[in-house]
Amino acid sequence: MLKTCHILANYYPLYAAPFEYTRKLVKAGIDVDLVCLNRGSEPAVENIDGVQVTRINLPIRKIAATFRYLKIITKLLEQSHCDIVHVYCFRGCGILPLLSKKSYRKILIDIRSGSVSHQRFKSRLSNFMTRLEASTYDGIICVDQRVAHSVLGKKGANYIVPLGADFEKFKPYSNSRLRDEIGIKKNQIVVIFVSNLNHERNPYRVLKAFEKAATGHPQLVLLLVGAGSEMEEMRKMASKAPLRGKVIFAGQIPYHNVQEYLACGDIGLSYVPINGQYDLQPPLKTVEYLAAGLPMVATRTKGNMQFIRDDFNGVLVDDNEEAISQGICRLIEDSKLYNDISKEARRSVLNYDWTHIVKQNLLPAYKSMLKI
């Protein structure tokens, strides 16, 4: 049996890709260990759906803690004798192959995104550091070759393993119970926006665009799922007229509960700023909206256009308040367009089911590295 060990400098479960990759690998008959951090209240060792999870108590954002973490991982790898070690890129991870190169057959680095700093110097420095980290690995996985080129240069990644959605979890239905609980009335139309509410993502544009749309459509409600540095300021804005009573802040929702909130929505909003930091990145929320059958308004980023065809399975708009507002209004006012997009949404991304991705992209990458 093929044996893998996945290394995270974060918590598990938390982010979609590590959680879904590992569980789907187990279903495919692969032996999966995973090493991650401990929030402090979790079991040090736990089996989650067949994934053998080992959690380490360390504050990973401190440099000294990172070195301790790498040493602990090295000792664990010496005991496990893995075929493939799958490392989700974190600062300092380039040292791991140098410390542990005799403990496995092959080791690969998984690069989820490029730098998201709005400062050009910081962005270039961060991507340069990632290239250095990646240079010590046997192979490189990335979610998209354009992202890989932006981070790694002309060489790009050895293997592309795209983002996806769990189609057993994300599916079309209406969660009337949760709508009632969070105060949504039956006649209201819910625009849902799932995102980190951080300054770099310009979430205020969403509030202002929604305000424009709601001026002509008072039945609109905005449901915000996520948290971040701008959340409190956004709450203040939403507490004043004309937004008062029209914006619901759900806060940070665990990954395995996000679908419950998508099922409260009538329109999905995949707003991503069109800039050098975010333009190329394929957004996870876009695939999840589509899998859930939500008609969607999405900005014209290259990442969004990997999944969206304008007026077929979504409405593509420019990155400004007026365009976003008009996109929302189009879906409300054109029932045929709304229904047509809803019908096409889920089936347009069937190849992005996590099970399919693991079988068609991830496992072949492993086997290619091992030459089996």
Buried (B, 14 or more C-beta within 10 A) or exposed (E): EBBBBBBBBEBBBBBBBBBBBBBBBBEBEBBBBBBBBBEEEBEEEEEBEEBBBBBBEBEBEEEEBBEBBBBBBBEBBEEBEBBBBBBBBBBBBBBBBEBBEEBBBBBBBBBBBBBBBBEEEEBEEBBEBBBEBBEBBBBBBBBBBBBBBBBBEEEBBBBBBBBBBBBEBBBBEEBEEBBEEBEBEEEBBBBBBBBBBBEBBBBBBBBBBBBBBBEEBEEBBBBBBBBBEBBEEBEEBBEEEEBEEBBBBBEEBEBEEBBBBBBBBBBBBBBBBBEBBBBBBBBBBBBBBBBBBBBBBBBBBBBBBBBBEEBEBBBBBEBBBEBBBBBBBBBBEBEEBBEBBBBBBBEBBEEBBBBBBBBEBBBEBBEEBEEE
